[in-house]
Amino acid sequence: AGITCYCDGHCPYDRQNGTCEGKPGSSCFSAVEEVFDHETNEYVPEYSFGCLPAEEQGFMQCKGNLVPHLRTKTIICCNKTDNCNRDVYPPYNPRPTPTPDPIILTTSVPLIALAVSLSVCLVVCLLSISIMYRRYRRKARGPCLVPSGGTLKDIIDQSSGSGSGLPLLVQRTIAKQLALQQCVGKGRYGEVWLARWRGEKVAVKVFFTLEEASWFRETEIYQTVLMRHDNILGFIAADIKGTGSWTQMLLITDYHERGSLHDYLQTTVLDNESLFSVCMSIASGIAHLHTEIFGTRGKPAIAHRDIKSRNILVKRNGECAIADFGLAVRFI
């Protein structure tokens, strides 16, 4: 006759626990195996019970505790009575927790301290070299007067808070970076050219060689404190370049593609609203010129003395901007 064994973890039909029937010559077993518990991060015993076949395979498993295993495993077999393996728990020897070697700890502390010190020194050296290299490159390159990014409006807004124009060195830098494209006008003092600065359109008034006084007077008026106004032609830069044989005097301003009011009225008929906008903007510009602003750095009253349609430019929004201050005077 066969044998009936208590089973837990190795039951037929995937039952959790109960009994199993073994053939004649079979054995009952109880086993313990060391497994790793991921919740506690420790090795714990796991017990199992069941039937072993009568063949050589079952016999070998009963002797398995005599063979070294990667994971600790102990098994006890019996076949004297039914359920002989119930309440039989093989001995479990927990894995010993290794104690740190005091000699290794003592010798490793100085090594760790040395490694940390060397790492800190290396980082400090690299930072020092990087800072020195950047300072050297900055000195070799010279001061960055005009930032590589940004538009003319950004540069003017950042540099001329008082409304008196850009610093002199910045103006000269902008003048050197101009690319003249075509002549768009000519007057008694010189020529007006369309030019580009970093892709932006600007107007460049090139004065004749004998008109240095006119260039100086107009530049001085444009650089008056609080001169900037929506209805006054926007001043960007002024510069004198040349050699001993020739001199070129430049006045760089905003470019308005519609040209002067005189030329605009030759081809365009204004309705009442547009006419009102033109007149109001001209009056606003003249009023700003005539207004004296008091303060620590106030603005004197300015007389244009040459107001005419040829000296008034039409902006894209339909308003006008007053230009050409060659005859203007300041009341101080």
C-alpha positions as a printed Julia matrix, in Angstrom:
332×3 Matrix{Float64}:
  0.0     0.0     0.0
  1.09    3.57   -0.56
  1.66    6.28    2.0
 -0.23    9.48    2.83
  1.9    12.56    3.51
  1.16   16.02    4.78
  1.79   18.59    2.05
  2.33   22.35    2.11
  3.77   24.14   -0.9
  4.08   20.9    -2.91
  0.46   19.71   -3.02
 -1.26   18.21   -6.08
 -3.66   20.34   -8.11
 -1.9    23.51   -6.84
 -3.59   23.28   -3.44
 -2.03   25.43   -0.72
 -1.91   22.58    1.84
 -3.47   19.22    2.63
 -2.31   15.65    1.87
 -0.74   13.82   -1.0
 -0.73   10.09   -1.82
  2.54    8.34   -2.59
  3.03    5.0    -4.32
  4.48    1.98   -2.44
  8.08    2.8    -1.51
  7.5     6.55   -1.56
  8.58    8.85    1.26
  7.24   11.89    3.01
  9.54   14.9     3.36
  9.83   18.16    5.23
 12.42   20.67    4.0
 13.7    24.14    4.83
 15.4    26.43    2.33
 16.95   29.84    2.76
 15.31   32.55    0.6
 15.81   36.31    0.34
 12.95   38.53    1.54
 12.91   41.72   -0.55
 10.68   43.5     1.95
 13.08   43.1     4.88
 16.24   42.72    2.76
 17.17   39.66    4.8
 17.51   35.89    4.3
 14.64   33.93    5.95
 13.73   30.21    6.19
 10.99   28.78    4.0
  9.49   25.4     4.99
  7.79   22.95    2.62
  6.19   19.5     2.97
  5.13   16.82    0.51
  5.64   13.38   -1.1
  8.75   12.01   -2.82
  8.57    9.25   -5.43
  9.98    5.82   -4.75
 12.4     6.04   -7.69
 16.08    6.93   -7.44
 15.22   10.61   -7.94
 13.32   10.68   -4.64
 16.13    8.88   -2.86
 18.67   11.41   -4.13
 16.54   14.29   -2.92
 16.39   12.76    0.57
 20.19   12.81    0.64
 20.32   16.37   -0.79
 21.25   17.98    2.51
 24.6    16.14    2.31
 25.5    18.02   -0.85
 26.62   21.71   -0.66
 24.07   24.15   -2.13
 24.37   27.71   -3.22
 21.45   28.44   -0.92
 21.25   26.62    2.44
 18.79   23.67    2.25
 17.95   20.88    4.74
 15.55   17.97    4.13
 14.22   15.15    6.33
 12.47   12.07    4.85
 10.3     9.41    6.55
  8.02    6.53    5.45
  7.04    4.73    8.64
  3.5     6.05    9.1
  1.05    8.27    7.32
  1.62   12.01    7.84
  4.93   11.24    9.51
  6.34   14.51    8.19
  3.72   16.67    9.89
  5.16   18.93   12.59
  8.68   17.89   11.61
 10.86   20.95   11.04
 14.42   20.42    9.82
 17.07   22.47   11.63
 17.82   25.84   10.07
 21.19   27.51   10.44
 20.84   31.2     9.56
 23.48   32.75    7.4
 26.08   34.45    9.62
 26.24   38.23    9.34
 29.84   39.16    8.5
 31.37   41.57   10.99
 33.51   44.34    9.56
 37.2    43.83    9.85
 38.55   46.59   12.14
 41.89   46.49   10.37
 40.25   47.12    6.98
 38.13   49.94    8.42
 41.15   51.55   10.04
 43.16   51.47    6.83
 40.3    52.53    4.55
 39.47   55.79    6.38
 42.77   57.5     5.49
 42.48   56.27    1.91
 38.97   57.72    1.57
 40.11   61.01    3.09
 43.06   61.12    0.7
 40.82   60.43   -2.32
 38.36   63.15   -1.29
 41.17   65.67   -0.74
 42.71   64.92   -4.13
 39.32   65.25   -5.83
 38.66   68.63   -4.19
 42.14   69.89   -5.14
 41.63   68.74   -8.73
 38.27   70.53   -9.0
 39.73   73.75   -7.53
 42.67   73.62   -9.95
 40.36   73.11  -12.95
 38.12   76.0   -11.88
 41.12   78.3   -11.39
 42.51   77.41  -14.82
 39.09   78.0   -16.43
 38.69   81.42  -14.78
 42.21   82.51  -15.74
 41.68   81.36  -19.33
 38.43   83.3   -19.62
 40.05   86.45  -18.26
 42.91   86.06  -20.71
 40.52   85.61  -23.63
 38.5    88.64  -22.52
 41.62   90.84  -22.33
 42.88   89.58  -25.67
 39.51   90.19  -27.3
 39.03   93.63  -25.78
 35.85   95.02  -24.24
 32.58   93.99  -25.89
 31.05   97.4   -26.58
 28.18   96.11  -28.71
 26.61   92.79  -27.66
 26.5    90.1   -30.34
 22.74   89.6   -29.95
 19.84   92.02  -29.8
 18.51   94.72  -32.07
 19.41   98.4   -32.3
 16.31   99.23  -30.26
 17.51   96.91  -27.46
 20.98   98.48  -27.45
 19.58  102.02  -27.4
 17.1   101.23  -24.62
 19.86   99.69  -22.46
 22.54  102.32  -23.1
 20.75  105.66  -23.36
 18.48  105.9   -20.36
 18.96  109.67  -20.32
 17.83  109.97  -23.94
 21.13  111.51  -25.02
 22.27  108.74  -27.37
 24.73  105.87  -27.17
 28.27  106.15  -25.73
 30.84  107.42  -28.21
 32.76  104.14  -28.5
 29.54  102.23  -29.15
 28.61  104.69  -31.91
 32.0   104.23  -33.57
 31.68  100.45  -33.34
 28.26  100.54  -35.03
 29.58  102.87  -37.74
 32.41  100.44  -38.56
 29.95   97.58  -39.01
 27.74   99.34  -41.58
 27.24   98.08  -45.13
 26.1   100.88  -47.48
 23.7    99.64  -50.18
 22.25  102.48  -52.28
 21.85  106.24  -52.35
 18.23  107.22  -51.68
 18.51  111.02  -51.5
 20.74  114.06  -51.86
 20.66  117.51  -50.24
 22.77  120.58  -49.79
 24.8   119.06  -46.95
 25.37  115.59  -48.41
 23.81  112.28  -49.47
 21.46  109.87  -47.71
 22.18  106.15  -48.09
 20.26  103.03  -47.25
 22.56  100.77  -45.22
 22.34   97.62  -43.14
 23.69   96.89  -39.68
 23.48   93.18  -38.82
 20.57   92.86  -41.21
 18.62   95.88  -39.92
 17.89   98.77  -42.28
 19.3   102.16  -41.24
 19.68  105.52  -42.94
 23.18  107.0   -43.23
 23.61  110.69  -44.0
 27.08  111.21  -45.52
 28.13  114.87  -45.23
 30.28  116.57  -47.83
 33.87  117.24  -46.8
 33.31  120.98  -46.38
 30.21  120.55  -44.21
 31.91  119.49  -40.96
 30.23  122.34  -39.05
 26.78  121.14  -40.16
 27.59  117.57  -39.16
 28.81  118.73  -35.75
 25.73  120.93  -35.15
 23.24  118.22  -36.13
 25.05  115.58  -34.06
 25.06  117.89  -31.05
 21.3   118.53  -31.38
 20.49  114.82  -31.71
 22.53  114.0   -28.59
 20.73  116.52  -26.41
 19.46  114.99  -23.18
 15.8   113.82  -23.44
 15.79  114.52  -27.18
 14.38  111.1   -28.13
 10.7   111.24  -29.11
  8.34  109.23  -31.33
  7.98  112.16  -33.74
 11.67  113.08  -33.89
 13.85  111.04  -36.27
 15.54  108.35  -34.18
 19.27  108.97  -33.8
 21.57  105.92  -33.66
 25.21  106.97  -34.08
 27.63  109.5   -35.56
 31.25  109.08  -36.59
 34.07  110.71  -38.55
 36.4   108.51  -40.55
 39.09  109.24  -43.03
 42.78  109.8   -43.72
 44.89  112.89  -44.23
 43.51  113.41  -47.76
 39.78  112.84  -47.21
 37.23  112.88  -44.41
 33.88  111.09  -44.24
 31.31  112.29  -41.7
 28.42  109.92  -40.98
 25.1   110.44  -39.23
 23.2   107.17  -38.69
 19.44  107.3   -38.0
 16.3   105.18  -38.31
 15.26  104.35  -41.88
 11.74  105.15  -43.07
 11.04  103.64  -46.46
  8.17  106.03  -47.33
 10.68  108.87  -47.55
  9.98  112.56  -47.04
  6.49  114.01  -46.68
  7.13  116.03  -49.87
  7.76  112.9   -51.96
  4.99  110.94  -50.23
  2.33  113.53  -51.1
  3.31  113.37  -54.79
  1.98  109.82  -55.04
 -0.5   109.47  -52.16
 -3.86  111.12  -51.48
 -4.59  111.4   -47.75
 -8.04  110.95  -46.29
 -9.2   113.02  -43.31
 -8.02  110.51  -40.72
 -4.55  110.14  -42.29
 -4.22  113.9   -42.67
 -5.14  114.4   -39.02
 -2.51  111.8   -37.97
  0.17  113.54  -40.05
 -0.63  116.99  -38.67
 -0.89  115.83  -35.07
  2.43  113.98  -35.2
  4.23  116.98  -36.73
  2.77  119.28  -34.1
  3.73  116.82  -31.36
  7.34  116.69  -32.59
  7.63  120.48  -32.83
  6.08  120.89  -29.38
  8.66  118.48  -27.93
 11.48  120.48  -29.55
 10.17  123.79  -28.17
  9.55  122.44  -24.67
 12.17  123.15  -22.02
 12.4   120.35  -19.46
 13.79  121.4   -16.1
 15.87  119.13  -13.88
 19.4   118.08  -12.99
 19.91  117.03  -16.6
 17.1   118.93  -18.26
 16.42  119.56  -21.94
 16.73  123.09  -23.37
 14.21  124.48  -25.82
 15.25  123.85  -29.44
 14.27  125.79  -32.56
 14.42  123.77  -35.79
 14.44  126.87  -38.09
 13.93  124.8   -41.26
 10.55  123.06  -40.99
  9.32  121.98  -44.44
  7.88  118.87  -46.06
 11.31  117.76  -47.35
 12.64  117.66  -43.75
  9.75  115.57  -42.43
  9.75  111.78  -42.9
  6.66  109.56  -43.08
  6.7   106.48  -40.85
  5.05  103.17  -41.65
  2.2   103.8   -39.2
  1.24  107.02  -41.01
  2.74  109.39  -38.44
  5.69  111.69  -39.18
  9.14  112.28  -37.76
 11.0   115.59  -37.92
 14.53  115.39  -39.34
 17.44  117.54  -40.61
 18.65  119.68  -37.7
 21.48  121.38  -39.61
 20.12  124.85  -38.84
 18.68  124.12  -35.39
 19.75  126.02  -32.28
 19.39  125.4   -28.57
 18.26  128.06  -26.09
 20.47  127.74  -23.02
